[in-house]
Amino acid sequence: KEINNDDTLFDSIEKTRNIAFLWRFCQYNAVYYYINSQWKQADKWSRIADQFSFASQSDFPVPEQLMFKALIFIKLWDDFSAAEKTEKMNLLIEILDKLEKSALLCPANFSHKYHFLAAEVAILNKSSQEIILDHYNKALSSLKDEDFIHMKALIYESMANYWQRQGDEIISKAYN
């Protein structure tokens, strides 16, 4: 059987009854579509991953899944109703709390995730530039040169977008 799209591959994996692999497939699709700025597709796969989250309870990528789930909420923020925004903000706070606890337990693996998301939530909440940049800088400084290259790239890209929205093209280009 030819596999020509994500839904076909999902069906094939589902037939194996390997729930942990199915969760990972959905998580990876959410990350892929997020990185490619396809927020609706990222949200679709994140919601499907949530259905199988019980299979990931002791899995290393759980904090990353939570972070991307929250980042997707932020990218889709303008599409939410006022009631949905309240619900999503509560979830963002809950996710930030979980990531902060993970960061305290193992800063090398999770501090950048917590501070990156904290910077994005601070932007959403219209916090001061000092708070936003502090979180971005803590996210970057918590990373070693060769570690989590994909995360470093996302943080720099987000910083470039932040400066572009501030109207400072010169600083924006420095992060791109």
C-alpha positions as CSV (number, residue, x, y, z in Angstrom):
1,K,0.0,0.0,0.0
2,E,1.4,3.4,-1.0
3,I,1.7,5.9,1.8
4,N,1.3,9.4,0.2
5,N,0.3,11.6,3.1
6,D,0.2,12.0,6.9
7,D,-3.3,10.6,7.3
8,T,-2.5,7.4,5.4
9,L,0.6,6.9,7.5
10,F,-1.4,7.6,10.7
11,D,-3.9,4.9,9.7
12,S,-1.0,2.5,9.0
13,I,0.6,3.1,12.4
14,E,-2.8,2.9,14.1
15,K,-3.3,-0.6,12.7
16,T,-0.1,-1.7,14.5
17,R,-1.6,-0.7,17.9
18,N,1.7,0.8,18.9
19,I,0.2,3.8,20.8
20,A,3.6,5.2,21.9
21,F,4.7,5.3,18.3
22,L,1.4,6.8,17.2
23,W,1.8,9.5,19.9
24,R,5.3,10.3,18.7
25,F,4.1,10.5,15.1
26,C,1.5,13.0,16.0
27,Q,3.9,15.0,18.1
28,Y,6.5,15.1,15.4
29,N,3.8,16.2,12.9
30,A,2.8,19.0,15.3
31,V,6.4,20.2,15.5
32,Y,7.0,19.9,11.7
33,Y,3.9,21.9,10.9
34,Y,4.8,24.5,13.6
35,I,8.3,25.0,12.2
36,N,6.8,25.4,8.7
37,S,4.3,28.0,10.0
38,Q,1.2,25.9,9.2
39,W,-0.5,26.6,12.5
40,K,-3.9,24.9,11.7
41,Q,-2.1,21.7,10.7
42,A,0.1,21.9,13.8
43,D,-3.0,22.3,16.0
44,K,-4.7,19.3,14.3
45,W,-1.7,17.0,15.1
46,S,-1.2,18.4,18.6
47,R,-4.9,17.7,19.4
48,I,-4.6,14.2,18.0
49,A,-1.4,13.7,20.1
50,D,-3.3,14.7,23.2
51,Q,-5.7,11.8,22.6
52,F,-2.7,9.4,23.0
53,S,-0.8,11.3,25.7
54,F,-1.3,8.5,28.2
55,A,1.2,6.5,26.2
56,S,3.9,9.2,26.8
57,Q,3.8,9.6,30.6
58,S,7.4,8.7,31.2
59,D,8.7,9.7,27.8
60,F,11.5,12.4,27.4
61,P,9.7,14.4,24.7
62,V,6.6,15.3,26.9
63,P,7.9,18.7,27.9
64,E,8.7,19.5,24.2
65,Q,5.1,18.4,23.3
66,L,3.7,20.7,26.0
67,M,5.8,23.6,24.8
68,F,4.8,23.2,21.1
69,K,1.2,22.8,22.1
70,A,1.4,26.1,24.0
71,L,3.3,27.8,21.1
72,I,0.5,26.7,18.7
73,F,-2.1,28.2,21.0
74,I,-0.2,31.5,20.8
75,K,0.1,31.4,17.0
76,L,-3.7,30.8,16.7
77,W,-4.6,33.3,19.5
78,D,-6.5,35.7,17.2
79,D,-8.7,32.8,16.0
80,F,-10.1,32.1,19.5
81,S,-13.2,33.5,21.0
82,A,-13.0,35.4,24.3
83,A,-14.1,32.3,26.2
84,E,-11.5,30.1,24.4
85,K,-8.8,32.7,25.1
86,T,-9.6,32.4,28.8
87,E,-9.4,28.6,28.6
88,K,-6.2,28.7,26.6
89,M,-4.6,31.2,28.9
90,N,-5.3,28.9,31.8
91,L,-3.7,26.0,29.9
92,L,-0.7,28.2,29.0
93,I,-0.2,29.0,32.7
94,E,-0.5,25.3,33.6
95,I,2.0,24.3,30.9
96,L,4.4,27.0,32.0
97,D,4.2,25.7,35.5
98,K,5.0,22.2,34.4
99,L,7.9,23.4,32.2
100,E,9.3,25.4,35.1
101,K,9.2,22.3,37.3
102,S,11.0,20.3,34.7
103,A,13.6,23.1,34.3
104,L,14.3,23.1,38.0
105,L,14.8,19.3,38.0
106,C,17.0,19.3,34.9
107,P,18.0,22.8,33.7
108,A,20.2,21.4,30.8
109,N,17.3,19.7,29.1
110,F,14.3,21.9,30.0
111,S,15.3,25.5,31.0
112,H,15.4,26.7,27.4
113,K,11.9,25.4,26.8
114,Y,10.5,27.1,29.9
115,H,12.1,30.5,29.1
116,F,11.3,30.4,25.4
117,L,7.6,29.8,26.2
118,A,7.7,32.3,29.0
119,A,9.0,34.9,26.5
120,E,6.2,34.1,24.1
121,V,3.5,34.3,26.8
122,A,5.0,37.6,28.0
123,I,4.6,39.0,24.5
124,L,1.0,37.7,24.4
125,N,0.4,39.4,27.8
126,K,2.1,42.6,26.6
127,S,4.7,42.4,29.3
128,S,7.6,44.8,29.3
129,Q,10.4,44.5,26.8
130,E,12.8,43.8,29.7
131,I,10.8,40.7,30.8
132,I,10.4,39.4,27.3
133,L,14.1,39.8,26.4
134,D,15.2,38.4,29.8
135,H,13.3,35.2,29.1
136,Y,14.7,35.0,25.5
137,N,18.2,35.5,26.8
138,K,17.9,33.0,29.6
139,A,16.6,30.5,27.0
140,L,19.6,31.0,24.8
141,S,22.1,31.1,27.6
142,S,20.9,27.8,29.0
143,L,21.8,26.1,25.7
144,K,25.3,24.7,25.0
145,D,26.7,25.3,21.6
146,E,25.8,21.9,20.1
147,D,22.7,21.2,22.1
148,F,19.1,21.6,20.8
149,I,20.0,23.3,17.6
150,H,16.4,23.3,16.4
151,M,15.4,25.1,19.6
152,K,18.1,27.7,19.2
153,A,17.0,28.3,15.7
154,L,13.3,28.7,16.8
155,I,14.3,31.1,19.6
156,Y,16.4,33.3,17.2
157,E,13.6,33.3,14.7
158,S,11.1,34.3,17.4
159,M,13.4,37.1,18.5
160,A,13.7,38.3,14.9
161,N,9.9,38.3,14.6
162,Y,9.6,40.1,18.0
163,W,11.9,42.9,16.8
164,Q,10.2,43.1,13.5
165,R,6.8,43.6,15.2
166,Q,8.5,46.4,17.3
167,G,9.4,48.1,14.0
168,D,13.2,47.6,14.4
169,E,14.3,46.0,11.1
170,I,18.0,46.2,11.9
171,I,17.8,44.2,15.1
172,S,15.3,41.8,13.5
173,K,17.8,41.1,10.7
174,A,20.6,40.4,13.3
175,Y,18.5,37.5,14.6
176,N,17.5,36.1,11.2
